[in-house]
């Protein structure tokens, strides 16, 4: 498994992000005419390799979804560089992005909000084919029926509206729409968090099946660590807009090196009845600091039980501490 800044034996990564930041300016209610800067994503670097699933985890509000939207250029980035299939898309204009967008797609958390309720499923699935392709009407009809079969829905349901489907079925429609143009990369933003547990398992299995059949690469965003562990090849942990640790998923879950990763993983329920084998539960003190005014030094130091004076004044860089393991910490756990 390979992380940002390493050399891949198979060549360049499918997606490369370097120093990516995204800031939002919001109105200031105290000073008329003023504004406040929200540091949603702060100097993120990562690689996504063809055929893998990169899990992106962290608490709500840490910037996961914003980063996902930046990676596919749904948001303009404030700083940094993003390359997709070797092409710099950081500053690409609409015309230049149009053919690239066929190769990178997104699945959203709430399929009911992302699907137009006034349009039938057949129209929703045909739209990207009409916008980007030169297929005939018969070819589009055949492709739409094929997409329904790929996501395990009945083609004879194409004339229904989104509200006539269950939540899990709507998410399958969202996935079908995302793979309609045969993309290389799919960014899935909390795709199962709004679903019942039993349905979550079905959707996760569908993602795995489509990856194997279509050769897809995923960035899988979630706050449920159990789901991330099940689906991800590698995992990147985010805190307050920055990646604090990345590496092979099982290695991170077995031996987290960043104190924040350690605390997150300690909260995952264990089915082990032997209490002696259970991980110590670490309860983080305080709330997540505001991205408007992040702490100096290490962003995590106000809540870290290992913090020293150095952590308060010097921000650690994301650096490789073991083969394939990158950690942004002055005092990595267990080292």
Order of alpha helices (4+ residues) and beta strands (2+ residues): beta-beta-beta-alpha-beta-beta-alpha-beta-alpha-alpha-alpha-alpha-beta-alpha-beta-alpha-beta-beta-alpha-alpha-alpha-beta-beta
